[in-house]
Structure formats: C-alpha cells, structure tokens
Amino acid sequence: MMIRLLWILIPVMILNLSCKEEAEERVVNPYVVDTVYGELREKLSKDPNNSDLWYHLADLYERNGAYKEEIDALKKVVELKPDMAYAYFRMGTAYNRLNMPDEAIRSFKKAMRLMPENPVLYNNLAIAYGKKGFIDEEIANLKKAIALRPNYATARYNLGIAYFKKGNRDSAMEQYRKLLDIDKGMADMLFKEIGGNK
C-alpha cells in the first residue's frame, strides 16, 4: 500500500516542483524556435561579439534545416574565435548538406588542423570528396576514420559504398562482413546497396 501511494505522490511532487520553478524563473523550451530566436537576437544585439551566442544561433538554424543561415552564424563564430574546431566542422557539414563540396572540404581541412583525431570529421570529409567524384580520397579518409574508431559503423558502410563505386566488390563485401559484427541493420543496408550474394 505504501509503495502504491509513493507511485501516486512522486509524479504529483515532481509536477508541483516544476510548476514552482516556472513561476520563479521563466523556462525557455529550446524546441520552441520563435521564442529562442527572439531571445538570442535580443542577447546578440546587446553582445554582438559573443561567440557562444552565435554558435547557439547556428545550432538553431541547423535544427531547422536553414543551412545557409547556419553557415553565416558559424562564420561569425570563427571570426570571433578562430580556433573553434567544431565551428569549422559544422560549417563543412552544412556545406555538404547544401551540396557544396569544395567549401565543405576547405572547412573540414581547417577543422582537421585543430582536431586531427576526430573520426567523424574524416567520414564527413570523405562524403565531400565522394560528391566531387574523388573516390580515392573518399576511400583514404574513410580508412582514416576507421583506423581512429574501428567499430565506426557509418564509416564502414560508406567505405563499402565507396569500394563498390570504384568497382571493387570484394572489398565492399569485406566491409559488409565486418559490419555484421558491429551493426547488423547497417550491414543489411550495405548488402542491398552492393547487390551482394551471401
């Protein structure tokens, strides 16, 4: 009976606690975009050289698929803080999404100088090279990503696709077999893409 009473009271206590907090301090829901944009713009008007605010604005743009605006905000971040590796990394990712591989490659290379051991960076750089049709560079960067993180399923999948594009089906199948131990769902997707025979 006591346990049952606790199951009823705990949610009520939590609800009351959260209501009190909201009454004392206005809580902004980060997923209500208009409210957050408005607050960020107000803060930026008072502190236009705050790189953290610009980075947060870039994050909001990214969440809403506004990649050009995200890039503009990230450019402001690196103008204010040129050693912020993740700003260059995110800029490269946004350029990739806009199918602008030359700009993506430049941004990823800047990020690489600041964080050379990030496997996701190499994976995303490989995607940009792949968009340009530079399959050898794509493969080399995917191999680097996997060397840094051997169980990196996305990079292994991408490497299998890159090998298949190059006409090297045996190497693509090797990635499929390795993926089976890491992520069976992704392995199955690769298998379908390369038209494999088990």
PASEBA-1860 file (N, C-alpha, C; in nm, 3 decimals):
! residues 198
1> MMIRLLWI> 0.082/-0.119/0.000/0.000/0.000/0.000/0.086/0.125/0.000 ~ 0.193/0.123/0.081/0.282/0.238/0.089/0.352/0.262/-0.045 ~ 0.395/0.155/-0.111/0.461/0.168/-0.241/0.365/0.227/-0.344 ~ 0.242/0.179/-0.339/0.141/0.230/-0.432/0.117/0.379/-0.410 ~ 0.114/0.421/-0.286/0.095/0.561/-0.253/0.212/0.645/-0.304 ~ 0.333/0.593/-0.292/0.451/0.665/-0.343/0.444/0.681/-0.495 ~ 0.396/0.580/-0.567/0.384/0.589/-0.712/0.287/0.699/-0.751 ~ 0.191/0.726/-0.668/0.094/0.833/-0.695/0.151/0.968/-0.655
9> LIPVMILN> 0.218/0.973/-0.541/0.267/1.101/-0.488/0.389/1.155/-0.562 ~ 0.479/1.069/-0.605/0.603/1.116/-0.668/0.573/1.201/-0.792 ~ 0.490/1.156/-0.887/0.461/1.243/-1.002/0.397/1.376/-0.962 ~ 0.312/1.374/-0.860/0.248/1.498/-0.814/0.354/1.590/-0.755 ~ 0.447/1.535/-0.675/0.554/1.616/-0.617/0.642/1.676/-0.725 ~ 0.674/1.598/-0.827/0.756/1.647/-0.938/0.683/1.757/-1.013 ~ 0.554/1.736/-1.039/0.474/1.835/-1.109/0.471/1.965/-1.030 ~ 0.450/1.957/-0.899/0.448/2.077/-0.816/0.582/2.147/-0.816
17> LSCKEEAE> 0.690/2.072/-0.810/0.824/2.129/-0.810/0.849/2.204/-0.940 ~ 0.813/2.142/-1.054/0.837/2.207/-1.182/0.750/2.331/-1.197 ~ 0.629/2.330/-1.144/0.543/2.448/-1.151/0.602/2.563/-1.071 ~ 0.658/2.532/-0.955/0.720/2.636/-0.874/0.839/2.697/-0.946 ~ 0.920/2.615/-1.008/1.037/2.666/-1.080/0.994/2.758/-1.192 ~ 0.890/2.721/-1.265/0.844/2.803/-1.376/0.790/2.936/-1.325 ~ 0.726/2.934/-1.210/0.672/3.058/-1.156/0.785/3.151/-1.112 ~ 0.891/3.095/-1.057/1.001/3.177/-1.010/1.092/3.224/-1.123
25> ERVVNPYV> 1.112/3.140/-1.223/1.202/3.173/-1.333/1.141/3.121/-1.462 ~ 1.128/3.208/-1.559/1.070/3.168/-1.686/1.162/3.070/-1.757 ~ 1.112/2.953/-1.787/1.191/2.850/-1.854/1.162/2.856/-2.002 ~ 1.267/2.858/-2.083/1.251/2.863/-2.228/1.267/2.722/-2.282 ~ 1.171/2.679/-2.356/1.178/2.549/-2.422/1.267/2.563/-2.545 ~ 1.379/2.491/-2.549/1.471/2.506/-2.663/1.412/2.460/-2.795 ~ 1.298/2.394/-2.792/1.237/2.346/-2.915/1.128/2.440/-2.966 ~ 1.099/2.545/-2.891/1.006/2.647/-2.939/1.092/2.753/-3.007
33> VDTVYGEL> 1.105/2.740/-3.135/1.204/2.814/-3.212/1.184/2.966/-3.205 ~ 1.063/3.015/-3.223/1.042/3.160/-3.225/1.087/3.226/-3.096 ~ 1.056/3.163/-2.984/1.095/3.219/-2.855/1.246/3.225/-2.842 ~ 1.312/3.118/-2.878/1.457/3.112/-2.864/1.525/3.208/-2.962 ~ 1.478/3.211/-3.086/1.536/3.306/-3.182/1.524/3.449/-3.130 ~ 1.407/3.483/-3.080/1.386/3.618/-3.029/1.480/3.651/-2.915 ~ 1.493/3.558/-2.822/1.582/3.581/-2.709/1.728/3.591/-2.754 ~ 1.768/3.506/-2.848/1.906/3.512/-2.897/1.935/3.643/-2.969
41> REKLSKDP> 1.841/3.685/-3.052/1.860/3.812/-3.124/1.871/3.929/-3.025 ~ 1.791/3.924/-2.921/1.797/4.030/-2.820/1.933/4.029/-2.751 ~ 1.979/3.910/-2.713/2.110/3.899/-2.647/2.222/3.942/-2.741 ~ 2.213/3.902/-2.868/2.318/3.939/-2.965/2.319/4.090/-2.992 ~ 2.203/4.154/-2.984/2.200/4.299/-3.004/2.276/4.370/-2.892 ~ 2.277/4.309/-2.772/2.348/4.366/-2.658/2.494/4.321/-2.653 ~ 2.521/4.204/-2.710/2.656/4.146/-2.702/2.691/4.079/-2.835 ~ 2.713/4.160/-2.941/2.734/4.102/-3.075/2.865/4.026/-3.094
49> NNSDLWYH> 2.954/4.035/-2.998/3.082/3.964/-3.009/3.089/3.841/-2.920 ~ 2.974/3.787/-2.885/2.968/3.668/-2.801/2.963/3.544/-2.893 ~ 3.074/3.476/-2.906/3.082/3.361/-2.996/2.990/3.247/-2.953 ~ 2.967/3.233/-2.823/2.876/3.128/-2.775/2.733/3.151/-2.823 ~ 2.689/3.277/-2.821/2.555/3.309/-2.870/2.543/3.280/-3.019 ~ 2.645/3.316/-3.095/2.643/3.289/-3.241/2.641/3.138/-3.266 ~ 2.716/3.064/-3.186/2.719/2.918/-3.202/2.581/2.859/-3.171 ~ 2.518/2.911/-3.068/2.384/2.863/-3.033/2.284/2.897/-3.144
57> LADLYERN> 2.298/3.015/-3.203/2.212/3.053/-3.315/2.234/2.959/-3.433 ~ 2.359/2.926/-3.460/2.390/2.830/-3.567/2.324/2.695/-3.540 ~ 2.324/2.654/-3.414/2.259/2.529/-3.375/2.110/2.533/-3.405 ~ 2.046/2.644/-3.374/1.903/2.657/-3.403/1.876/2.651/-3.553 ~ 1.959/2.719/-3.630/1.942/2.715/-3.775/1.958/2.572/-3.827 ~ 2.057/2.500/-3.774/2.080/2.363/-3.818/1.959/2.275/-3.786 ~ 1.903/2.290/-3.668/1.786/2.211/-3.629/1.667/2.233/-3.722 ~ 1.663/2.351/-3.782/1.550/2.387/-3.867/1.583/2.377/-4.015
65> GAYKEEID> 1.700/2.320/-4.047/1.737/2.299/-4.187/1.773/2.426/-4.261 ~ 1.803/2.533/-4.189/1.842/2.661/-4.250/1.995/2.664/-4.258 ~ 2.050/2.586/-4.351/2.195/2.564/-4.354/2.274/2.687/-4.399 ~ 2.220/2.767/-4.489/2.291/2.890/-4.529/2.304/2.984/-4.410 ~ 2.196/2.998/-4.334/2.199/3.083/-4.216/2.291/3.024/-4.110 ~ 2.291/2.891/-4.099/2.383/2.825/-4.006/2.527/2.860/-4.041 ~ 2.559/2.852/-4.169/2.696/2.883/-4.214/2.732/3.028/-4.181 ~ 2.639/3.120/-4.205/2.666/3.261/-4.175/2.695/3.281/-4.026
73> ALKKVVEL> 2.615/3.215/-3.941/2.638/3.225/-3.796/2.772/3.163/-3.758 ~ 2.807/3.050/-3.819/2.935/2.985/-3.789/3.053/3.067/-3.838 ~ 3.036/3.137/-3.949/3.143/3.227/-3.996/3.170/3.335/-3.892 ~ 3.062/3.382/-3.830/3.079/3.483/-3.725/3.151/3.421/-3.604 ~ 3.119/3.296/-3.574/3.185/3.228/-3.462/3.335/3.222/-3.486 ~ 3.377/3.176/-3.605/3.522/3.160/-3.630/3.591/3.294/-3.650 ~ 3.515/3.395/-3.687/3.573/3.529/-3.693/3.610/3.574/-3.551 ~ 3.522/3.544/-3.456/3.545/3.582/-3.317/3.638/3.485/-3.244
81> KPDMAYAY> 3.634/3.360/-3.286/3.710/3.255/-3.217/3.769/3.159/-3.321 ~ 3.879/3.200/-3.386/3.933/3.123/-3.500/3.982/2.982/-3.467 ~ 3.997/2.948/-3.339/4.045/2.814/-3.304/3.931/2.720/-3.263 ~ 3.806/2.756/-3.294/3.692/2.672/-3.256/3.670/2.566/-3.364 ~ 3.730/2.451/-3.342/3.731/2.342/-3.441/3.591/2.297/-3.479 ~ 3.502/2.284/-3.381/3.369/2.233/-3.411/3.288/2.328/-3.498 ~ 3.320/2.457/-3.494/3.251/2.551/-3.582/3.289/2.522/-3.728 ~ 3.417/2.498/-3.754/3.460/2.462/-3.889/3.399/2.327/-3.932
89> FRMGTAYN> 3.399/2.232/-3.838/3.343/2.100/-3.865/3.195/2.112/-3.904 ~ 3.119/2.186/-3.824/2.976/2.202/-3.853/2.954/2.280/-3.982 ~ 3.041/2.375/-4.010/3.030/2.450/-4.134/3.049/2.356/-4.253 ~ 3.147/2.268/-4.243/3.169/2.170/-4.350/3.049/2.079/-4.369 ~ 2.989/2.037/-4.258/2.871/1.952/-4.265/2.754/2.025/-4.331 ~ 2.737/2.152/-4.297/2.631/2.231/-4.359/2.656/2.249/-4.509 ~ 2.781/2.274/-4.546/2.814/2.285/-4.689/2.785/2.153/-4.761 ~ 2.816/2.041/-4.696/2.784/1.910/-4.755/2.634/1.899/-4.780
97> RLNMPDEA> 2.555/1.940/-4.683/2.410/1.932/-4.696/2.358/2.021/-4.809 ~ 2.429/2.128/-4.837/2.390/2.218/-4.946/2.454/2.177/-5.079 ~ 2.520/2.061/-5.079/2.588/2.009/-5.197/2.693/2.108/-5.251 ~ 2.773/2.158/-5.158/2.883/2.250/-5.191/3.014/2.186/-5.143 ~ 3.059/2.080/-5.213/3.171/2.001/-5.161/3.303/2.076/-5.153 ~ 3.330/2.170/-5.243/3.458/2.243/-5.235/3.467/2.320/-5.104 ~ 3.359/2.389/-5.070/3.355/2.465/-4.945/3.360/2.372/-4.825 ~ 3.293/2.258/-4.836/3.294/2.160/-4.728/3.437/2.110/-4.704
105> IRSFKKAM> 3.506/2.077/-4.809/3.644/2.028/-4.797/3.732/2.132/-4.729 ~ 3.721/2.257/-4.771/3.801/2.364/-4.708/3.771/2.374/-4.558 ~ 3.644/2.370/-4.523/3.607/2.381/-4.381/3.656/2.261/-4.301 ~ 3.639/2.142/-4.356/3.685/2.022/-4.285/3.836/2.023/-4.267 ~ 3.910/2.071/-4.365/4.056/2.076/-4.352/4.098/2.174/-4.243 ~ 4.024/2.285/-4.229/4.054/2.378/-4.119/4.026/2.310/-3.985 ~ 3.915/2.238/-3.977/3.883/2.166/-3.854/3.987/2.059/-3.825 ~ 4.035/1.994/-3.929/4.132/1.885/-3.913/4.262/1.935/-3.851
113> RLMPENPV> 4.302/2.058/-3.883/4.425/2.113/-3.823/4.409/2.130/-3.672 ~ 4.284/2.152/-3.628/4.258/2.177/-3.486/4.220/2.050/-3.409 ~ 4.162/1.952/-3.479/4.126/1.826/-3.412/4.151/1.709/-3.509 ~ 4.277/1.673/-3.524/4.315/1.572/-3.624/4.274/1.429/-3.591 ~ 4.224/1.404/-3.472/4.191/1.267/-3.431/4.040/1.242/-3.424 ~ 3.961/1.319/-3.495/3.816/1.304/-3.490/3.768/1.219/-3.607 ~ 3.722/1.096/-3.582/3.684/1.006/-3.691/3.564/1.056/-3.772 ~ 3.471/1.125/-3.708/3.353/1.175/-3.779/3.394/1.280/-3.882
121> LYNNLAIA> 3.494/1.357/-3.847/3.547/1.458/-3.939/3.597/1.391/-4.068 ~ 3.671/1.283/-4.055/3.722/1.212/-4.174/3.609/1.150/-4.255 ~ 3.508/1.098/-4.186/3.393/1.042/-4.256/3.323/1.149/-4.339 ~ 3.300/1.266/-4.276/3.229/1.373/-4.346/3.313/1.433/-4.458 ~ 3.444/1.441/-4.437/3.533/1.486/-4.544/3.527/1.389/-4.662 ~ 3.522/1.261/-4.631/3.511/1.160/-4.736/3.383/1.180/-4.819 ~ 3.274/1.214/-4.752/3.148/1.239/-4.824/3.165/1.353/-4.923 ~ 3.233/1.460/-4.880/3.256/1.574/-4.970/3.340/1.531/-5.090
129> YGKKGFID> 3.445/1.453/-5.066/3.525/1.403/-5.179/3.442/1.315/-5.271 ~ 3.357/1.233/-5.212/3.271/1.147/-5.292/3.178/1.227/-5.382 ~ 3.128/1.339/-5.332/3.039/1.425/-5.411/3.112/1.483/-5.532 ~ 3.241/1.500/-5.518/3.322/1.551/-5.630/3.368/1.440/-5.724 ~ 3.343/1.314/-5.684/3.386/1.203/-5.766/3.530/1.161/-5.740 ~ 3.590/1.210/-5.632/3.728/1.176/-5.596/3.725/1.053/-5.504 ~ 3.705/0.937/-5.565/3.682/0.815/-5.487/3.806/0.772/-5.409 ~ 3.925/0.790/-5.466/4.046/0.752/-5.392/4.060/0.832/-5.262
137> EEIANLKK> 4.033/0.964/-5.269/4.039/1.048/-5.149/3.928/1.009/-5.052 ~ 3.810/0.975/-5.107/3.699/0.930/-5.024/3.740/0.805/-4.946 ~ 3.797/0.707/-5.015/3.839/0.582/-4.951/3.947/0.607/-4.846 ~ 4.045/0.691/-4.880/4.156/0.718/-4.787/4.103/0.780/-4.657 ~ 4.010/0.873/-4.667/3.957/0.937/-4.547/3.868/0.844/-4.466 ~ 3.794/0.757/-4.533/3.714/0.659/-4.461/3.802/0.559/-4.388 ~ 3.913/0.520/-4.450/4.008/0.430/-4.383/4.066/0.497/-4.259 ~ 4.093/0.627/-4.269/4.146/0.701/-4.153/4.041/0.705/-4.042
145> AIALRPNY> 3.915/0.728/-4.077/3.807/0.730/-3.977/3.800/0.596/-3.905 ~ 3.811/0.488/-3.981/3.803/0.353/-3.923/3.927/0.320/-3.841 ~ 4.042/0.371/-3.884/4.164/0.350/-3.806/4.150/0.416/-3.668 ~ 4.084/0.532/-3.665/4.064/0.602/-3.539/3.954/0.537/-3.453 ~ 3.854/0.479/-3.520/3.743/0.414/-3.448/3.703/0.288/-3.525 ~ 3.764/0.175/-3.496/3.740/0.052/-3.574/3.594/0.007/-3.582 ~ 3.514/0.038/-3.481/3.373/-0.003/-3.482/3.280/0.107/-3.532 ~ 3.331/0.198/-3.609/3.253/0.310/-3.662/3.170/0.259/-3.780
153> ATARYNLG> 3.047/0.221/-3.750/2.961/0.155/-3.848/2.932/0.242/-3.970 ~ 2.906/0.369/-3.950/2.874/0.457/-4.063/2.992/0.467/-4.159 ~ 3.112/0.480/-4.106/3.230/0.488/-4.192/3.252/0.356/-4.266 ~ 3.229/0.245/-4.201/3.243/0.115/-4.269/3.139/0.102/-4.381 ~ 3.016/0.143/-4.354/2.912/0.141/-4.456/2.955/0.228/-4.575 ~ 2.998/0.351/-4.545/3.040/0.442/-4.651/3.160/0.388/-4.728 ~ 3.251/0.321/-4.658/3.367/0.262/-4.725/3.322/0.151/-4.819 ~ 3.227/0.069/-4.775/3.173/-0.035/-4.863/3.113/0.025/-4.990
161> IAYFKKGN> 3.037/0.133/-4.975/2.977/0.201/-5.090/3.086/0.259/-5.181 ~ 3.188/0.320/-5.120/3.296/0.378/-5.200/3.371/0.270/-5.279 ~ 3.399/0.158/-5.215/3.464/0.048/-5.286/3.375/0.000/-5.401 ~ 3.246/-0.010/-5.376/3.153/-0.055/-5.480/3.151/0.044/-5.597 ~ 3.152/0.173/-5.567/3.156/0.275/-5.673/3.283/0.261/-5.757 ~ 3.391/0.222/-5.691/3.519/0.207/-5.761/3.525/0.076/-5.839 ~ 3.426/-0.012/-5.818/3.425/-0.138/-5.890/3.492/-0.251/-5.815 ~ 3.523/-0.228/-5.688/3.592/-0.328/-5.606/3.489/-0.395/-5.515
169> RDSAMEQY> 3.413/-0.487/-5.571/3.304/-0.553/-5.500/3.355/-0.641/-5.386 ~ 3.472/-0.703/-5.403/3.527/-0.788/-5.297/3.554/-0.707/-5.170 ~ 3.612/-0.588/-5.186/3.639/-0.503/-5.069/3.509/-0.451/-5.009 ~ 3.411/-0.424/-5.093/3.279/-0.382/-5.043/3.217/-0.493/-4.959 ~ 3.228/-0.616/-5.006/3.174/-0.731/-4.931/3.251/-0.753/-4.800 ~ 3.380/-0.723/-4.802/3.459/-0.735/-4.679/3.405/-0.637/-4.573 ~ 3.369/-0.515/-4.615/3.310/-0.419/-4.521/3.175/-0.469/-4.471 ~ 3.099/-0.531/-4.560/2.970/-0.589/-4.520/2.992/-0.693/-4.409
177> RKLLDIDK> 3.088/-0.782/-4.428/3.113/-0.887/-4.329/3.157/-0.828/-4.195 ~ 3.240/-0.724/-4.200/3.284/-0.659/-4.076/3.167/-0.588/-4.008 ~ 3.080/-0.531/-4.087/2.964/-0.461/-4.032/2.868/-0.557/-3.961 ~ 2.862/-0.681/-4.005/2.772/-0.778/-3.942/2.797/-0.789/-3.792 ~ 2.923/-0.773/-3.750/2.958/-0.782/-3.608/2.936/-0.650/-3.534 ~ 2.918/-0.542/-3.609/2.906/-0.409/-3.547/2.762/-0.361/-3.545 ~ 2.697/-0.369/-3.661/2.560/-0.316/-3.676/2.491/-0.393/-3.788 ~ 2.414/-0.494/-3.750/2.351/-0.581/-3.849/2.257/-0.505/-3.943
185> GMADMLFK> 2.183/-0.409/-3.890/2.092/-0.331/-3.973/2.166/-0.254/-4.081 ~ 2.278/-0.193/-4.043/2.357/-0.119/-4.140/2.424/-0.215/-4.238 ~ 2.463/-0.331/-4.189/2.521/-0.433/-4.277/2.419/-0.475/-4.383 ~ 2.295/-0.495/-4.340/2.190/-0.533/-4.435/2.167/-0.425/-4.540 ~ 2.171/-0.299/-4.496/2.155/-0.188/-4.592/2.268/-0.189/-4.695 ~ 2.390/-0.210/-4.648/2.505/-0.214/-4.740/2.489/-0.332/-4.835 ~ 2.448/-0.445/-4.784/2.430/-0.563/-4.867/2.332/-0.536/-4.981 ~ 2.222/-0.466/-4.949/2.124/-0.431/-5.053/2.183/-0.336/-5.155
193> EIGGNK> 2.262/-0.240/-5.107/2.322/-0.140/-5.198/2.421/-0.201/-5.296 ~ 2.498/-0.298/-5.249/2.601/-0.354/-5.335/2.555/-0.480/-5.408 ~ 2.430/-0.521/-5.381/2.375/-0.638/-5.450/2.451/-0.764/-5.423 ~ 2.484/-0.784/-5.296/2.569/-0.897/-5.259/2.501/-1.032/-5.264 ~ 2.584/-1.134/-5.265/2.540/-1.273/-5.250/2.611/-1.329/-5.129 ~ 2.531/-1.374/-5.035/2.591/-1.429/-4.912/2.661/-1.558/-4.946
END
